[in-house]
Amino acid sequence: MNYISTRSTGAAAQMGGFQDILLEGLAQDGGLAMPASIPQIDRTTLDAFSKQPYPALAAEIISRFATDIDRAVIDRLAAQAYTVEKFGSAEIAPLTPLGIEQGAPLAILELSNGPTLAFKDMAMQMLGQLFEYVLTQRGEKLNILGATSGDTGSAAEYAMRDKHAVSVFMLSPQGRMSAFQRAQMYSLQEPNIHNLAVAGVFDDCQDMVKAVSADLEFKAKWRIGTVNSINWARIMSQVVYYFKGYLAAVHVYGLKIGDPVSFSVPSGNFGNVFSGFIAKSMGLPIAKLVVATNENDVLDEFFRTGVYRVRGAKETYQTSSPSMDISKASNFERFIFAMTGNDGAATAALWRELAQTGQFKLSGTVSNTSPVSDTWRNVKSSGLVSGKSTHQNRLDTIRDMDARYRRVIDTHTADGVFVGRKYLEPGVPMICLETALPAKFEETILEALGRPAPRPSGLEHLESLPQRVENIGQDVAQLKHIIAERALR
């Protein structure tokens, strides 16, 4: 499997094999890595997958994208990543049926039982194994630079804290995460973990990461990599739980392989739902992929109107589902690239328009270079639909789920349930992806239910632990200085 950039064509687009893009991050032209072709899985193979435990299923999917790693190695790494000890159950990602609403089965896919109580663990644990294997084989070290809106940071740091060939520099927006999220990250004391709180919003942090990655000389000198979902390995690893959710729904609801299932996905940086799009592109029978946003509704606006208009810091709202307080969705570029038919020139033209004007519209022409009306038609037939949830919607949904199903859900999952309910179809299961445990967002749970969320054993006093974090400005030069001073060599 070879990988190509979303912003070039021909020989200029080539990025190498999986091991190359695992360590590379952004392409040299600023684009993102995409597989040159999407592996296909037929119904007979899908049926065979239904008999496999999660680690084996993960190896089946990942081996189709990481063809330059021996299959036996991938089997071993997946077995080490997905253990009962880390995820609390051999199911790893159990499906919990809730009830029948408007003739449609409604269910939650539990993705938050890992070390940091968020769905990011599902990919990050595998990413840690892959990094350690490839770096050891090459005798190299890697300095990871990432940005988090709440959960990526802790998931990355917990996955990398015991990896001797890896250090982590994680940017987070000052005061924009929950107290639990901050404590979970900042309480880590390992010398290879460096938390940097930026005076700004998540998009500012993400822009700083991209600016450092765009300095190719600095990036090469200090071996800079990424764990954000701009790293294809994150997307690839998240594809797995869509297959798991589908196969579980087939079993629970007595469906046949090939019957459609829909997924509702709380969406901020677009990586989670894009992984579902890749699963659908591989042949998984997904009816609808619901893009559920909060008040930061850039993605919902796009799917309704065809206009992608990024917001600045002043227009990015601080909400009660903070991990989705994002107005520049990095993985959206991958989706548009796919909608253009893998046309790197057309995608690059759109992103130039975005840089110049702050938006683009999929109609007519863009920058007088590329017709894009076909791209919009492809979007409309992609199976992706969208909706927006507000703070009051979250409160109402949390209360309703508790009263109706005796199930406490977090704020982001509430966004997914609220919007997913708008797209119910009789006889088609709607699987809402759980993105975090409610304990991570205690203030809103208290507001909704009048009682705190249940907290896993051992985390009762997390916020009282000593915290280690350094405040910095939106200063790329300062960030580079910190990396050069503390990077692994």
Residue pairs with C-beta under 8 A, 6 or more apart in sequence:
1 17
1 18
1 35
1 36
1 37
1 39
1 64
1 65
1 66
1 67
1 68
2 14
2 15
2 16
2 17
2 35
2 36
3 14
3 15
3 16
3 17
3 18
3 20
3 21
3 33
3 34
3 35
3 36
3 232
4 13
4 14
4 15
4 33
4 34
4 35
4 36
4 342
4 344
5 12
5 13
5 15
5 27
5 28
5 29
5 31
5 32
5 33
5 34
5 344
6 27
6 31
6 32
6 33
6 34
6 333
6 334
6 336
6 337
6 344
6 347
6 348
7 13
7 27
7 29
7 30
7 31
7 344
7 347
7 348
7 351
8 27
8 29
8 31
8 344
8 345
8 348
9 343
9 344
9 345
12 29
13 344
15 21
15 24
15 27
15 33
16 24
17 67
17 68
18 65
18 66
18 67
18 68
18 69
18 232
18 233
19 66
19 68
19 69
19 134
21 33
21 231
21 232
22 66
22 130
22 131
22 134
22 225
22 231
22 232
22 233
23 131
23 134
23 135
23 140
23 142
23 223
23 225
24 33
24 225
25 213
25 219
25 224
25 225
25 226
25 230
25 231
26 32
26 210
26 213
26 214
26 226
26 230
27 33
28 216
29 348
30 210
30 214
30 351
31 333
31 337
31 344
31 347
31 348
32 230
32 232
32 330
32 331
32 333
32 334
32 337
33 232
34 232
34 334
34 337
34 338
34 342
35 65
35 232
38 278
38 281
38 282
39 64
39 65
39 282
40 282
40 283
41 49
41 64
41 282
41 283
41 284
42 283
43 257
43 258
43 283
46 243
46 247
46 257
46 283
46 284
47 257
49 57
49 60
49 243
49 247
50 247
50 250
50 251
50 257
52 60
53 90
53 92
54 82
54 90
54 91
54 92
54 93
54 240
54 244
55 75
55 78
55 79
55 81
55 82
55 92
56 75
56 78
57 240
57 243
57 244
58 78
58 81
58 82
58 126
58 237
58 240
59 71
59 74
59 75
59 78
59 79
61 236
61 239
61 240
61 243
62 74
62 78
62 126
62 236
62 237
62 240
63 69
63 71
63 74
65 232
65 236
66 74
66 130
66 233
66 236
69 130
69 133
69 134
73 133
77 126
77 129
77 130
77 133
78 126
78 129
80 129
81 125
81 126
81 128
81 129
82 92
82 125
82 126
84 90
86 114
86 115
86 121
86 125
87 93
87 113
87 114
87 121
88 113
89 113
92 113
92 122
92 244
93 109
93 110
93 111
93 122
93 241
93 244
93 245
94 109
94 110
94 113
94 248
95 107
95 108
95 109
95 110
95 244
95 245
95 248
95 249
95 252
95 431
96 107
96 108
96 109
96 110
96 407
97 105
97 106
97 107
97 252
97 253
98 106
98 107
98 108
98 401
98 404
98 405
98 407
99 105
99 106
99 404
99 405
100 106
101 421
101 424
102 421
102 424
102 426
103 424
103 425
103 426
103 427
104 424
104 425
104 426
104 427
104 428
104 429
104 430
105 249
105 252
105 253
105 429
105 430
106 417
106 420
106 421
106 424
106 429
106 430
106 432
107 249
107 252
107 429
107 430
107 431
107 432
108 407
108 409
108 413
108 431
108 432
108 434
109 241
109 244
109 245
109 248
109 263
109 431
109 432
109 433
109 434
110 434
111 118
111 119
111 121
111 122
111 241
111 433
111 434
111 435
112 118
112 119
112 121
112 410
112 434
112 435
112 436
112 437
113 437
114 121
114 122
114 125
114 155
115 121
115 125
115 155
115 158
115 159
116 151
116 154
116 155
116 158
116 184
117 436
117 437
117 439
117 440
117 456
118 150
118 151
118 154
118 155
118 323
118 435
118 436
118 437
118 440
119 151
119 238
119 272
119 433
119 434
119 435
119 436
120 151
120 152
120 154
120 155
120 156
121 155
121 158
121 159
122 237
122 238
122 240
122 241
123 233
123 234
123 235
123 237
123 238
124 152
124 155
124 156
124 158
124 159
124 227
124 234
125 159
126 233
126 237
127 156
127 159
127 227
127 231
127 233
127 234
127 237
128 159
128 160
128 163
128 166
130 233
131 142
131 160
131 163
131 165
131 166
131 225
132 163
132 165
132 166
135 141
135 142
135 165
135 166
136 165
140 165
140 223
141 165
141 166
141 167
141 223
141 488
141 489
142 165
142 166
142 167
142 223
142 225
142 488
143 166
143 167
143 169
143 222
143 223
143 224
143 225
143 483
143 487
143 488
144 156
144 160
144 166
144 167
144 168
144 169
144 224
144 225
144 226
144 227
145 169
145 171
145 209
145 212
145 213
145 224
145 225
145 226
145 483
146 152
146 153
146 156
146 168
146 169
146 170
146 171
146 209
146 226
146 227
146 228
147 153
147 170
147 171
147 172
147 202
147 205
147 206
147 208
147 209
147 228
148 154
148 156
148 170
148 171
148 172
148 177
148 185
148 202
148 205
149 172
149 173
149 176
149 177
149 202
149 268
149 269
149 322
149 323
149 324
149 325
149 326
150 172
150 176
150 177
150 178
150 181
150 322
150 323
150 440
151 181
151 323
151 435
151 436
151 440
152 227
152 228
152 229
153 170
153 172
153 185
153 195
154 181
154 184
154 185
156 168
156 170
156 227
157 168
157 170
157 185
157 188
157 190
157 193
157 195
158 188
159 227
160 166
160 167
160 168
160 192
160 193
160 227
161 188
161 190
161 192
161 193
163 192
164 192
165 488
166 192
166 488
167 192
167 193
167 194
167 486
167 487
167 488
168 192
168 193
168 194
168 227
169 194
169 196
169 479
169 482
169 483
169 486
170 185
170 193
170 194
170 195
170 196
171 196
171 197
171 198
171 205
171 208
171 209
171 479
172 182
172 185
172 195
172 196
172 197
172 198
172 202
172 205
173 197
173 198
173 200
173 201
173 202
173 204
173 205
174 197
174 198
174 199
174 200
174 471
176 201
176 202
176 318
176 322
176 325
177 185
177 322
178 322
178 440
178 441
178 442
178 443
179 442
179 443
179 463
180 439
180 440
180 441
180 442
180 462
180 463
181 322
181 323
181 440
182 467
182 469
183 462
183 463
183 465
183 467
184 440
184 462
185 195
185 469
186 195
186 467
186 468
186 469
187 462
187 465
187 466
187 467
187 468
188 195
188 468
189 466
189 468
192 488
194 470
194 482
194 486
195 468
195 469
195 470
196 469
196 470
196 471
196 472
196 479
196 482
197 469
197 470
197 471
197 472
198 204
198 205
198 208
198 472
198 473
198 474
199 471
199 472
199 473
199 474
200 313
200 474
201 313
201 316
201 325
201 327
202 316
202 325
202 326
203 310
203 311
203 313
203 316
203 326
203 327
203 328
204 313
204 474
206 228
206 269
206 326
206 328
206 330
207 328
208 474
208 476
208 479
209 226
209 228
211 476
212 218
212 219
212 224
212 476
212 479
212 480
212 483
213 219
213 224
213 226
215 480
218 224
218 480
222 483
222 484
222 487
223 487
223 488
224 483
225 231
227 234
228 234
228 269
228 330
229 235
229 269
229 270
229 271
229 272
229 274
229 330
229 331
230 330
230 331
234 271
235 271
235 274
235 275
235 278
235 331
235 334
236 275
236 278
238 271
238 272
238 275
239 275
239 276
239 278
239 279
239 282
241 433
242 263
242 275
242 276
242 279
242 280
242 284
242 286
243 279
243 284
245 261
245 263
245 431
245 433
246 261
246 279
246 284
246 285
246 286
246 431
249 255
249 261
249 429
249 431
250 256
250 257
250 259
250 261
253 429
255 261
255 429
257 285
258 285
259 285
260 285
260 286
260 287
260 428
261 285
261 286
261 287
261 428
261 429
261 431
262 286
262 287
262 288
262 289
262 290
262 420
262 423
262 425
262 428
262 429
262 430
262 431
263 276
263 286
263 288
263 289
263 290
263 430
263 431
263 432
263 433
264 290
264 292
264 416
264 417
264 419
264 420
264 423
264 430
264 431
264 432
264 433
265 272
265 273
265 276
265 289
265 290
265 291
265 292
265 416
265 433
266 272
266 292
266 321
266 324
266 412
266 413
266 415
266 416
266 433
266 435
267 273
267 291
267 292
267 293
267 299
267 324
267 329
268 293
268 296
268 323
268 324
268 325
268 326
268 329
269 326
269 329
269 330
269 331
270 291
270 299
270 329
270 330
270 331
270 332
270 335
271 330
271 331
272 433
272 435
273 289
273 291
273 384
274 331
274 332
274 334
274 335
276 286
276 289
277 289
277 335
277 338
277 382
277 383
277 384
279 286
280 286
280 289
280 383
281 338
286 383
287 383
287 425
287 428
288 383
288 384
288 385
288 423
288 425
289 382
289 383
289 384
289 385
290 384
290 385
290 386
290 387
290 416
290 419
290 420
290 422
290 423
290 430
291 299
291 300
291 303
291 384
291 385
291 386
291 387
291 419
292 386
292 387
292 389
292 415
292 416
292 418
292 419
292 420
293 299
293 300
293 324
293 386
293 387
293 388
293 389
293 415
293 419
294 317
294 319
294 321
294 324
294 325
294 388
294 389
294 390
294 394
294 412
294 415
295 317
295 319
295 388
295 390
295 391
296 311
296 316
296 317
296 319
296 324
296 325
296 326
296 327
297 388
298 308
298 309
298 310
298 311
298 326
298 327
298 328
298 329
299 329
299 332
299 386
300 386
300 387
300 388
301 307
301 308
301 309
302 308
302 309
302 332
302 386
303 379
303 384
303 385
303 386
304 386
306 361
306 362
306 363
306 376
306 379
307 359
307 360
307 361
308 332
308 354
308 359
308 360
308 361
308 362
309 358
309 359
310 327
310 328
310 354
310 358
310 359
311 327
311 328
312 327
315 327
316 325
316 326
316 327
317 325
318 325
319 325
319 391
320 391
320 394
320 411
320 441
320 443
320 444
321 389
321 394
321 411
321 412
321 414
321 415
321 441
322 441
323 412
323 435
323 436
324 412
324 415
333 347
333 351
335 384
336 347
336 350
336 375
337 343
337 344
337 347
339 375
339 378
339 379
339 382
340 346
340 347
340 370
340 372
340 375
340 378
341 374
341 378
343 370
345 369
345 370
346 366
346 369
346 370
346 372
346 375
349 366
349 367
349 369
349 370
350 360
350 366
350 370
350 372
352 367
353 359
353 360
353 366
353 367
354 360
360 366
362 372
362 373
362 375
362 376
362 379
363 372
363 373
363 376
364 371
364 372
364 373
365 371
365 372
366 372
385 423
386 419
387 418
387 419
387 422
387 423
388 419
389 397
389 414
389 415
389 418
389 419
393 414
393 415
393 418
394 411
394 414
394 415
394 418
394 444
394 448
395 444
395 447
395 448
396 418
397 409
397 414
397 415
397 417
397 418
398 408
398 409
398 411
398 414
398 438
398 444
398 445
398 448
398 449
399 448
399 449
401 407
401 408
401 409
401 414
401 417
402 408
402 448
402 449
408 438
408 445
408 449
408 453
408 454
409 417
409 434
409 438
410 434
410 435
410 436
410 437
410 438
410 440
410 441
410 445
410 453
411 438
411 441
411 444
411 445
412 435
412 436
413 432
413 433
413 434
413 435
413 436
416 432
416 433
416 435
417 432
420 430
420 432
421 430
423 430
424 430
437 453
437 456
438 445
438 453
438 454
439 445
439 452
439 453
439 454
439 455
439 456
439 459
441 453
442 452
442 453
445 451
445 452
445 453
446 452
470 482
472 478
472 479
472 482
